[in-house]
Amino acid sequence: MTHLITRVLAYARVGAAKIMRETCESGAALAEALAIVSADATGCEATITHAALPAIAADRTLFVQLLQNLLENALKYRTGPPRIDVAALRAGSEWTFSIRDNGIGIAPEHLEDVFLPFTRLHKTGHAGTGLGLATCRRIVERHGGRIWVESKPDEGSVFRFTIPD
């Protein structure tokens, strides 16, 4: 119950808080998110790689939370040792980030549902509140970007989001 309340409060705060945009080294933000999930990553023998990541205009605290939530999902929804790759690509006036995993994947009919609050596709075997990806969507949208997922069952997922420059 405490975990649920904490997640609901975090979700609400993201919607109400003023976005404090500053220069954010996304590589350093990723390192912070990796430090938070390090015990889980080590426990499941995850391999996490990343390319050079850019400096962006973002709220650093929220950006770390966004990366942490996406990494936690990649570590949680797996069939074997996770392989996760984080990258960013400049496209016009925005950066498109991707978090690719080799997890269990998502059926095509649920690709949008996963971003709805309290939506959990896997109600057994995986603890959670159904707020992690909803919080990710809220963070990205508060920054003026968009988030989506490309996935197939048993083939992994690629979560992508944009952050305007």
Contact map, one row per residue, 1 for C-alpha under 8 A:
111110000000000000000000000000000000000000000000000000000000000000000000000000000000000000000000000000000000000000000000000000000000000000000000000000000000000000000
111111000000000000000000000000000000000000000000000000000000000000000000000000000000000000000000000000000000000000000000000000000000000000000000000000000000000000000
111111100000000000000000000000000000000000000000000000000000000000000000000000000000000000000000000000000000000000000000000000000000000000000000000000000000000000000
111111110000000000000000000000000000000000000000000000000000000000000000000000000000000000000000000000000000000000000000000000001000000000000000000000000000000000000
111111111000000000000000000000000000000000000000000000000000000000000000000000000000000000000000000000000000000000000000000000000000000000000000000000000000000000000
011111111100000000000000000000000000000000000000000000000000000000000000000000000000000000000000000000000000000000000000000000000000000000000000000000000000000000000
001111111110000000000000000000000000000000000000000000000000000000000000000000000000000000000000000000000000000000000000000000001011000000000000000000000000000000000
000111111111000000000000000000000000000000000000000000000000000000000000000000000000000000000000000000000000000000000000000000000010000000000000000000000000000000000
000011111111100000000000000000000000000000000000000000000000000000000000000000000000000000000000000000000000000000000000000000000000000000000000000000000000000000000
000001111111110000000000000000000000000000000000000000000000000000000000000000000000000000000000000000000000000000000000000000000000001000000000000000000000000000000
000000111111111000000000000000000000000000000000000000000000000000000000000000000000000000000000000000000000000000000000000000000010011001000000000000000000000000000
000000011111111100000000000000000000000000000000000000000000000000000000000000000000000000000000000000000000000000000000000000000000000000000000000000000000000000000
000000001111111110000000000000000000000000000000000000000000000000000000000000000000000000000000000000000000000000000000000000000000000000000000000000000000000000000
000000000111111110000000000000000000000000000000000000000000010000000000000000000000000000000000000000000000000000000000000000000000001001100000000000000000000000000
000000000011111110000000000000000000000000000000000000000000000000000000000000000000000000000000000000000000000000000000000000000000000001100100000000000000000000000
000000000001111111000000000000000000000000000000000000000000000000000000000000000000000000000000000000000000000000000000000000000000000000000000000000000000000000000
000000000000111111100000000000000000000000000000000000000000000000000000000000000000000000000000000000000000000000000000000000000000000000000000000000000000000000000
000000000000000111110000000000000000000000000000000000000000000000000000000000000000000000000000000000000000000000000000000000000000000000000000000000000000000000000
000000000000000011111000000000000000000000000000000000000110000000000000000000000000000000000000000000000000000000000000000000000000000000000110000000000000000000000
000000000000000001111100000000000000000000000000000000000111000000000000000000000000000000000000000000000000000000000000000000000000000000000000000000000000000000000
000000000000000000111110000000000000000000000000000000001111000000000000000000000000000000000000000000000000000000000000000000000000000000000000000000000000000000000
000000000000000000011111000000000000000000000000000000011111000000000000000000000000000000000000000000000000000000000000000000000000000000000000000000000000000000000
000000000000000000001111100000000000000000000000000000111100000000000000000000000000000000000000000000000000000000000000000000000000000000000000000000000000000000000
000000000000000000000111110010000000000000000000000000111111000000000000000000000000000000000000000000000000000000000000000000000000000000000000000000000000000000000
000000000000000000000011111110000000000000000000000011110000000000000000000000000000000000000000000000000000000000000000000000000000000000000000000000000000000000000
000000000000000000000001111111000000000000000000000011110000001000000000000000000000000000000000000000000000000000000000000000000000000000000000000000000000000000000
000000000000000000000000111111100000000000000000000111100000000000000000000000000000000000000000000000000000000000000000000000000000000000000000000000000000000000000
000000000000000000000000111111110000000000000000000000000000000000000000000000000000000000000000000000000000000000000000000000000000000000000000000000000000000000000
000000000000000000000001111111111000000000000000000000000001001100100000000000000000000000000000000000000000000000000000000000000000000000000000000000000000000000000
000000000000000000000000011111111100000000000000000000000000000100110000000000000000000000000000000000000000000000000000000000000000000000000000000000000000000000000
000000000000000000000000001111111110000000000000000000000000000000000000000000000000000000000000000000000000000000000000000000000000000000000000000000000000000000000
000000000000000000000000000111111111000000000000000000000000000100000000000000000000000000000000000000000000000000000000000000000000000000000000000000000000000000000
000000000000000000000000000011111111100000000000000000000000000110110010000000000000000000000000000000000000000000000000000000000000000000000000000000000000000000000
000000000000000000000000000001111111110000000000000000000000000000010010000000000000000000000000000000000000000000000000000000000000000000000000000000000000000000000
000000000000000000000000000000111111110000000000000000000000000000000000000000000000000000000000000000000000000000000000000000000000000000000000000000000000000000000
000000000000000000000000000000011111111000000000000000000000000000010000000000000000000000000000000000000000000000000000000000000000000000000000000000000000000000000
000000000000000000000000000000001111111110000000000000000000000000010011000000000000000000000000000000000000000000000000000000000000000000000000000000000000000000000
000000000000000000000000000000000111111111000000000000000000000000000000000000000000000000000000000000000000000000000000000000000000000000000000000000000000000000000
000000000000000000000000000000000001111111100000000000000000000000000000000000000000000000000000000000000000000000000000000000000000000000000000000000000000000000000
000000000000000000000000000000000000111111110000000000000000000000000000001000000000000000000000000000000000000000000000000000000000000000000000000000000000000000000
000000000000000000000000000000000000111111111110000000000000000000000000001000000000000000000000000000000000000000000000000000000000000000000000000000000000000000000
000000000000000000000000000000000000011111111100000000000000000000000000000000000000000000000000000000000000000000000000000000000000000000000000000000000000000000000
000000000000000000000000000000000000001111111100000000000000000000000000000000000000000000000000000000000000000000000000000000000000000000000000000000000000000000000
000000000000000000000000000000000000000111111100000000000000000000000000001000011100000000000000000000000000000000000000000000000000000000000000000000000000000000000
000000000000000000000000000000000000000011111110000000000000000000000000000000001100000000000000000000000000000000000000000000000000000000000000000000000000000000000
000000000000000000000000000000000000000011111111000000000000000000000000001000001111000000000000000000000000000000000000000000000000000000000000000000000000000000000
000000000000000000000000000000000000000010001111100000000000000000000000000000001111000000000000000000000000000000000000000000000000000000000000000000000000000000000
000000000000000000000000000000000000000000000111110000000000000000000000000000000111110000000000000000000000000000000000000000000000000000000000000000000000000000000
000000000000000000000000000000000000000000000011111000000000000000000000000000000001110000000000000000000000000000000000000000000000000000000000000000000000000000000
000000000000000000000000000000000000000000000001111110000000000000000000000000000000111000000000000000000000000000000000000000000000000000000000000000000000000000000
000000000000000000000000000000000000000000000000111110000000000000000000000000000000011100000000000000000000000000000000000000000000000000000000000000000000000000000
000000000000000000000000001000000000000000000000011111000000000000000000000000000000001100000000000000000000000000000000000000000000000000000000000000000000000000000
000000000000000000000000111000000000000000000000011111100000000000000000000000000000001100000000000000000000000000000000000000000000000000000000000000000000000000000
000000000000000000000000111000000000000000000000000111110000000000000000000000000000000100000000000000000000000000000000000000000000000000000000000000000000000000000
000000000000000000000011111000000000000000000000000011111000000000000000000000000000000000000000000000000000000000000000000000000000000000000000000000000000000000000
000000000000000000000111110000000000000000000000000001111100000000000000000000000000000000000000000000000000000000000000000000000000000000000000000000000000000000101
000000000000000000001111000000000000000000000000000000111110000000000000000000000000000000000000000000000000000000000000000000000000000000000000000000000000000000011
000000000000000000111111000000000000000000000000000000011111011000000000000000000000000000000000000000000000000000000000000000000000000000000010000000000000000000100
000000000000000000111101000000000000000000000000000000001111111000000000000000000000000000000000000000000000000000000000000000000000000000000000000000000000000000000
000000000000000000011101000010000000000000000000000000000111111100000000000000000000000000000000000000000000000000000000000000000000000000000000000000000000000000000
000000000000000000000000000000000000000000000000000000000011111110000000000000000000000000000000000000000000000000000000000000000000000000000000000000000000000000000
000000000000010000000000000000000000000000000000000000000111111111000000000000000000000000000000000000000000000000000000000000000000000000100000000000000000000000000
000000000000000000000000010010000000000000000000000000000111111111100000000000000000000000000000000000000000000000000000000000000000000000100000000000000000000000000
000000000000000000000000000011011000000000000000000000000001111111110000000000000000000000000000000000000000000000000000000000000000000000000000000000000000000000000
000000000000000000000000000000001000000000000000000000000000111111111000000000000000000000000000000000000000000000000000000000000000000100000000000000000000000000000
000000000000000000000000000000000000000000000000000000000000011111111100000000000000000000000000000000000000000000000000000000000000001100110000000000000000000000000
000000000000000000000000000011001000000000000000000000000000001111111110000000000000000000000000000000000000000000000000000000000000000000000000000000000000000000000
000000000000000000000000000001001101100000000000000000000000000111111111000000000000000000000000000000000000000000000000000000000000000000000000000000000000000000000
000000000000000000000000000000000000000000000000000000000000000011111111100000000000000000000000000000000000000000000000000000000001100100000000000000000000000000000
000000000000000000000000000000000000000000000000000000000000000001111111110000000000000000000000001000000000000000000000000000000001100100000000000000000000001000000
000000000000000000000000000000001100100000000000000000000000000000111111111000000001000000000000001000000000000000000000000000000000000000000000000000000000000000000
000000000000000000000000000000000000100000000000000000000000000000011111111100000000000000000000000000000000000000000000000000000000000000000000000000000000000000000
000000000000000000000000000000000000000000000000000000000000000000001111111110000000000000000000000000000000000000000000000000000000000000000000000000000000000000000
000000000000000000000000000000000000000000000000000000000000000000000111111111000101000000000000000011100000000000000000000000000000000000000000000000000000000000000
000000000000000000000000000000000000000110010100000000000000000000000011111111000100000000000000000000000000000000000000000000000000000000000000000000000000000000000
000000000000000000000000000000000000000000000000000000000000000000000001111111000000000000000000000000000000000000000000000001000000000000000000000000000000000000000
000000000000000000000000000000000000000000000000000000000000000000000000111111100000000000000000000000111000000000000000000001000000000000000000000000000000000000000
000000000000000000000000000000000000000000000000000000000000000000000000011111111100000000000000000001110000000000000000000000000000000000000000000000000000000000000
000000000000000000000000000000000000000000000000000000000000000000000000000011111100000000000000000000110000000000000000000000000000000000000000000000000000000000000
000000000000000000000000000000000000000000010000000000000000000000000000000001111100000000000000000000100000000000000000000000000000000000000000000000000000000000000
000000000000000000000000000000000000000000011110000000000000000000000000000001111110000000000000000000000000000000000000000000000000000000000000000000000000000000000
000000000000000000000000000000000000000000011111000000000000000000000000011001111111000000000000000011100000000000000000000000000000000000000000000000000000000000000
000000000000000000000000000000000000000000000111000000000000000000000000000000001111100000000000000011000000000000000000000000000000000000000000000000000000000000000
000000000000000000000000000000000000000000000111100000000000000000000010010000000111110000000000001111000000000000000000000000000000000000000000000000000000000000000
000000000000000000000000000000000000000000000001110000000000000000000000000000000011111000000000011110000000000000000000000000000000000000000000000000000000000000000
000000000000000000000000000000000000000000000001111000000000000000000000000000000001111100000000111100000000000000000000000000000000000000000000000000000000000000000
000000000000000000000000000000000000000000000000011110000000000000000000000000000000111110000000111000000000000000000000000000000000000000000000000000000000000000000
000000000000000000000000000000000000000000000000001111000000000000000000000000000000011111000011110000000000000000000000000000000000000000000000000000000000000000000
000000000000000000000000000000000000000000000000000000000000000000000000000000000000001111100011100000000000000000000000000000000000000000000000000000000000000000000
000000000000000000000000000000000000000000000000000000000000000000000000000000000000000111111111000000000000000000000000000000000000000000000000000000000000000000000
000000000000000000000000000000000000000000000000000000000000000000000000000000000000000011111111000000000000000000000000000000000000000000000000000000000000000000000
000000000000000000000000000000000000000000000000000000000000000000000000000000000000000001111110000000000000000000000000000000000000000000000000000000000000000000000
000000000000000000000000000000000000000000000000000000000000000000000000000000000000000001111110000000000000000000000000000000000000000000000000000000000000000000011
000000000000000000000000000000000000000000000000000000000000000000000000000000000000000001111111000000000000000000000000000000000000000000000000000000000000000001111
000000000000000000000000000000000000000000000000000000000000000000000000000000000000000111111111100000000000000000000000000000000000000000000000000000000000000001111
000000000000000000000000000000000000000000000000000000000000000000000000000000000000000111100111110000000000000000000000000000000000000000000000000000000000000111100
000000000000000000000000000000000000000000000000000000000000000000000000000000000000011110000011111000000000000000000000000000000000000000000000000000000000000111000
000000000000000000000000000000000000000000000000000000000000000000000000000000000000111100000001111100000000000000000000000000000000000000000000000000000000011110000
000000000000000000000000000000000000000000000000000000000000000000000110000000000001111000000000111110000000000000000000000000000000000000000000000000000000011100000
000000000000000000000000000000000000000000000000000000000000000000000000000000000001110000000000011111000000000000000000000000000000000000000000000000000001111000000
000000000000000000000000000000000000000000000000000000000000000000000000010000000111100000000000001111100000000000000000000000000000000000000000000000000001110000000
000000000000000000000000000000000000000000000000000000000000000000000000010001000111000000000000000111111000000000000000000000000000000000000000000000000011100000000
000000000000000000000000000000000000000000000000000000000000000000000000010011110100000000000000000011111000000000000000000000000000000000000000000000000111100000000
000000000000000000000000000000000000000000000000000000000000000000000000000011100000000000000000000001111100000000000000000000000000000000000000000000001111100000000
000000000000000000000000000000000000000000000000000000000000000000000000000010000000000000000000000001111110000000000000000000000000000000000000000000111111100000000
000000000000000000000000000000000000000000000000000000000000000000000000000000000000000000000000000000011111011000000000000000000000000000000000000000111101100000000
000000000000000000000000000000000000000000000000000000000000000000000000000000000000000000000000000000001111111000000000000000000000000000000000000000111000000000000
000000000000000000000000000000000000000000000000000000000000000000000000000000000000000000000000000000000111111000000000000000000000000000000000000000110000000000000
000000000000000000000000000000000000000000000000000000000000000000000000000000000000000000000000000000000011111100000000000000000000000000000000000000000000000000000
000000000000000000000000000000000000000000000000000000000000000000000000000000000000000000000000000000000111111111000000000000000000000000000000000000000000000000000
000000000000000000000000000000000000000000000000000000000000000000000000000000000000000000000000000000000111111111000000000000000000000000000000000111100000000000000
000000000000000000000000000000000000000000000000000000000000000000000000000000000000000000000000000000000000111111110000000000000000000000000000000110000000000000000
000000000000000000000000000000000000000000000000000000000000000000000000000000000000000000000000000000000000011111110010000000000000000000000000000000000000000000000
000000000000000000000000000000000000000000000000000000000000000000000000000000000000000000000000000000000000011111110011100000000000110000000000000000000000000000000
000000000000000000000000000000000000000000000000000000000000000000000000000000000000000000000000000000000000000111111010000000000000110110000000000000000000000000000
000000000000000000000000000000000000000000000000000000000000000000000000000000000000000000000000000000000000000111111110000000000110110000000000000000000000000000000
000000000000000000000000000000000000000000000000000000000000000000000000000000000000000000000000000000000000000000111110000000000110111000000000000000000000000000000
000000000000000000000000000000000000000000000000000000000000000000000000000000000000000000000000000000000000000000011111000000001110010000000000000000000000000000000
000000000000000000000000000000000000000000000000000000000000000000000000000000000000000000000000000000000000000011111111100000000110000000000000000000000000000000000
000000000000000000000000000000000000000000000000000000000000000000000000000000000000000000000000000000000000000001000111111000011100000000000000000000000000000000000
000000000000000000000000000000000000000000000000000000000000000000000000000000000000000000000000000000000000000001000011111000000000000000000000000000000000000000000
000000000000000000000000000000000000000000000000000000000000000000000000000000000000000000000000000000000000000000000001111111000000000000000000000000000000000000000
000000000000000000000000000000000000000000000000000000000000000000000000000000000000000000000000000000000000000000000001111111100000000000000000000000000000000000000
000000000000000000000000000000000000000000000000000000000000000000000000000000000000000000000000000000000000000000000000011111100000000000000000000000000000000000000
000000000000000000000000000000000000000000000000000000000000000000000000000000000000000000000000000000000000000000000000011111100000000000000000000000000000000000000
000000000000000000000000000000000000000000000000000000000000000000000000000110000000000000000000000000000000000000000000011111110000000000000000000000000000000000000
000000000000000000000000000000000000000000000000000000000000000000000000000000000000000000000000000000000000000000000000001111111000000000000000000000000000000000000
000000000000000000000000000000000000000000000000000000000000000000000000000000000000000000000000000000000000000000000001000001111110000000000000000000000000000000000
000100100000000000000000000000000000000000000000000000000000000000000000000000000000000000000000000000000000000000000101000000111111000000000000000000000000000000000
000000000000000000000000000000000000000000000000000000000000000000000000000000000000000000000000000000000000000000011111000000011111110000000000000000000000000000000
000000110010000000000000000000000000000000000000000000000000000000000000000000000000000000000000000000000000000000011110000000011111111000000000000000000000000000000
000000100000000000000000000000000000000000000000000000000000000000001100000000000000000000000000000000000000000000000000000000001111111100000000000000000000000000000
000000000000000000000000000000000000000000000000000000000000000000001100000000000000000000000000000000000000000001111000000000000111111110000000000000000000000000000
000000000010000000000000000000000000000000000000000000000000000000000000000000000000000000000000000000000000000001111100000000000111111111000000000000000000000000000
000000000110010000000000000000000000000000000000000000000000000001000000000000000000000000000000000000000000000000001000000000000011111111100000000000000000000000000
000000000000000000000000000000000000000000000000000000000000000011001100000000000000000000000000000000000000000000100000000000000001111111110000001000000000000000000
000000000000000000000000000000000000000000000000000000000000000000000000000000000000000000000000000000000000000000100000000000000000111111111000011000000000000000000
000000000010011000000000000000000000000000000000000000000000000000000000000000000000000000000000000000000000000000000000000000000000011111111100000000000000000000000
000000000000011000000000000000000000000000000000000000000000011001000000000000000000000000000000000000000000000000000000000000000000001111111110000000000000000000000
000000000000000000000000000000000000000000000000000000000000000001000000000000000000000000000000000000000000000000000000000000000000000111111111111000000000000011100
000000000000000000000000000000000000000000000000000000000000000000000000000000000000000000000000000000000000000000000000000000000000000011111111111000000000000000000
000000000000001000100000000000000000000000000000000000000000000000000000000000000000000000000000000000000000000000000000000000000000000001111111100000000000000000000
000000000000000000100000000000000000000000000000000000000100000000000000000000000000000000000000000000000000000000000000000000000000000000111111100000000000000000110
000000000000000000000000000000000000000000000000000000000000000000000000000000000000000000000000000000000000000000000000000000000000000000011111110000000000000000110
000000000000000000000000000000000000000000000000000000000000000000000000000000000000000000000000000000000000000000000000000000000000000000011111111000000000000011110
000000000000000000000000000000000000000000000000000000000000000000000000000000000000000000000000000000000000000000000000000000000000000010011001111100000000000011100
000000000000000000000000000000000000000000000000000000000000000000000000000000000000000000000000000000000000000000000000000000000000000110011000111110000000001111000
000000000000000000000000000000000000000000000000000000000000000000000000000000000000000000000000000000000000001100000000000000000000000000000000011111000000001110000
000000000000000000000000000000000000000000000000000000000000000000000000000000000000000000000000000000000000001100000000000000000000000000000000001111100000111100000
000000000000000000000000000000000000000000000000000000000000000000000000000000000000000000000000000000000000001000000000000000000000000000000000000111110000111100000
000000000000000000000000000000000000000000000000000000000000000000000000000000000000000000000000000000001111001000000000000000000000000000000000000011111011110000000
000000000000000000000000000000000000000000000000000000000000000000000000000000000000000000000000000000001111000000000000000000000000000000000000000001111111100000000
000000000000000000000000000000000000000000000000000000000000000000000000000000000000000000000000000000011110000000000000000000000000000000000000000000111111000000000
000000000000000000000000000000000000000000000000000000000000000000000000000000000000000000000000000000111100000000000000000000000000000000000000000000011111000000000
000000000000000000000000000000000000000000000000000000000000000000000000000000000000000000000000000001111000000000000000000000000000000000000000000000111111100000000
000000000000000000000000000000000000000000000000000000000000000000000000000000000000000000000000000111111100000000000000000000000000000000000000000000111111110000000
000000000000000000000000000000000000000000000000000000000000000000000000000000000000000000000000000111111100000000000000000000000000000000000000000011110011111000000
000000000000000000000000000000000000000000000000000000000000000000000000000000000000000000000000011110000000000000000000000000000000000000000000000011100001111100000
000000000000000000000000000000000000000000000000000000000000000000000100000000000000000000000000011100000000000000000000000000000000000000000000001111000000111110000
000000000000000000000000000000000000000000000000000000000000000000000000000000000000000000000001111000000000000000000000000000000000000000000000001111000000011111000
000000000000000000000000000000000000000000000000000000000000000000000000000000000000000000000001110000000000000000000000000000000000000000010000111100000000001111100
000000000000000000000000000000000000000000000000000000000000000000000000000000000000000000000111100000000000000000000000000000000000000000010000111000000000000111110
000000000000000000000000000000000000000000000000000000010100000000000000000000000000000000000111000000000000000000000000000000000000000000010011110000000000000011111
000000000000000000000000000000000000000000000000000000001000000000000000000000000000000000001110000000000000000000000000000000000000000000000011100000000000000001111
000000000000000000000000000000000000000000000000000000011000000000000000000000000000000000001110000000000000000000000000000000000000000000000000000000000000000000111
